[in-house]
Amino acid sequence: MYSQNSTQVSSLDRALGISLAMFSMFVVGYTASRVFLSQGTNQTVVESTVIPHQAAMWSDLAH
């Protein structure tokens, strides 16, 4: 009877440990994503060069 109670306690401990680990991973992941997203708003926008399609280069000749 003692070993059965010991097994139930260890199962409860395991369930609590898994819950605590999942909660901790959520908090760390949430905090990391918030930090990452907040850094994105402070960066300057890099201008990119747009290359027109080949047909757009010939459109001036049609007029």
C-alpha atoms as a printed R data frame, in Angstrom:
   type eleno elety resid chain resno      x      y       z
1  ATOM     1    CA   MET     A     1  0.000  0.000   0.000
2  ATOM     2    CA   TYR     A     2  2.898  2.323   0.683
3  ATOM     3    CA   SER     A     3  4.328  1.898  -2.824
4  ATOM     4    CA   GLN     A     4  0.975  2.792  -4.402
5  ATOM     5    CA   ASN     A     5  0.801  6.079  -2.448
6  ATOM     6    CA   SER     A     6  4.398  6.776  -3.384
7  ATOM     7    CA   THR     A     7  3.535  6.279  -7.058
8  ATOM     8    CA   GLN     A     8  0.571  8.653  -6.829
9  ATOM     9    CA   VAL     A     9  2.685 11.342  -5.203
10 ATOM    10    CA   SER     A    10  5.388 11.032  -7.823
11 ATOM    11    CA   SER     A    11  2.760 11.242 -10.587
12 ATOM    12    CA   LEU     A    12  1.386 14.401  -8.987
13 ATOM    13    CA   ASP     A    13  4.892 15.795  -8.639
14 ATOM    14    CA   ARG     A    14  5.573 14.972 -12.279
15 ATOM    15    CA   ALA     A    15  2.365 16.690 -13.407
16 ATOM    16    CA   LEU     A    16  3.178 19.791 -11.357
17 ATOM    17    CA   GLY     A    17  6.732 19.824 -12.678
18 ATOM    18    CA   ILE     A    18  5.553 19.596 -16.282
19 ATOM    19    CA   SER     A    19  3.023 22.366 -15.696
20 ATOM    20    CA   LEU     A    20  5.675 24.575 -14.137
21 ATOM    21    CA   ALA     A    21  8.089 23.890 -16.987
22 ATOM    22    CA   MET     A    22  5.445 24.682 -19.619
23 ATOM    23    CA   PHE     A    23  4.495 27.920 -17.845
24 ATOM    24    CA   SER     A    24  8.157 28.927 -17.571
25 ATOM    25    CA   MET     A    25  8.746 28.234 -21.272
26 ATOM    26    CA   PHE     A    26  5.681 30.307 -22.151
27 ATOM    27    CA   VAL     A    27  6.874 33.255 -20.053
28 ATOM    28    CA   VAL     A    28 10.382 33.123 -21.517
29 ATOM    29    CA   GLY     A    29  9.072 32.786 -25.081
30 ATOM    30    CA   TYR     A    30  6.547 35.588 -24.639
31 ATOM    31    CA   THR     A    31  9.168 37.899 -23.151
32 ATOM    32    CA   ALA     A    32 11.676 37.116 -25.888
33 ATOM    33    CA   SER     A    33  9.138 37.716 -28.656
34 ATOM    34    CA   ARG     A    34  8.046 41.035 -27.093
35 ATOM    35    CA   VAL     A    35 11.680 42.179 -26.883
36 ATOM    36    CA   PHE     A    36 12.311 41.119 -30.473
37 ATOM    37    CA   LEU     A    37  9.198 42.906 -31.761
38 ATOM    38    CA   SER     A    38  9.934 46.080 -29.811
39 ATOM    39    CA   GLN     A    39 13.411 46.270 -31.363
40 ATOM    40    CA   GLY     A    40 11.894 46.110 -34.845
41 ATOM    41    CA   THR     A    41 10.087 49.445 -34.407
42 ATOM    42    CA   ASN     A    42 13.304 51.331 -33.662
43 ATOM    43    CA   GLN     A    43 15.131 50.265 -36.815
44 ATOM    44    CA   THR     A    44 15.322 52.542 -39.821
45 ATOM    45    CA   VAL     A    45 13.646 51.460 -43.023
46 ATOM    46    CA   VAL     A    46 16.074 50.432 -45.739
47 ATOM    47    CA   GLU     A    47 15.125 51.770 -49.143
48 ATOM    48    CA   SER     A    48 15.251 49.208 -51.910
49 ATOM    49    CA   THR     A    49 15.777 49.808 -55.598
50 ATOM    50    CA   VAL     A    50 12.849 48.701 -57.730
51 ATOM    51    CA   ILE     A    51 13.755 47.318 -61.134
52 ATOM    52    CA   PRO     A    52 10.901 47.693 -63.610
53 ATOM    53    CA   HIS     A    53  9.724 44.851 -65.786
54 ATOM    54    CA   GLN     A    54 11.244 44.652 -69.280
55 ATOM    55    CA   ALA     A    55  7.931 45.547 -70.913
56 ATOM    56    CA   ALA     A    56  7.752 48.786 -68.906
57 ATOM    57    CA   MET     A    57 10.962 49.988 -70.574
58 ATOM    58    CA   TRP     A    58  9.354 49.769 -74.034
59 ATOM    59    CA   SER     A    59  6.100 51.472 -73.017
60 ATOM    60    CA   ASP     A    60  7.501 54.971 -73.784
61 ATOM    61    CA   LEU     A    61  8.001 53.991 -77.449
62 ATOM    62    CA   ALA     A    62  4.322 53.115 -77.894
63 ATOM    63    CA   HIS     A    63  3.152 56.721 -77.288
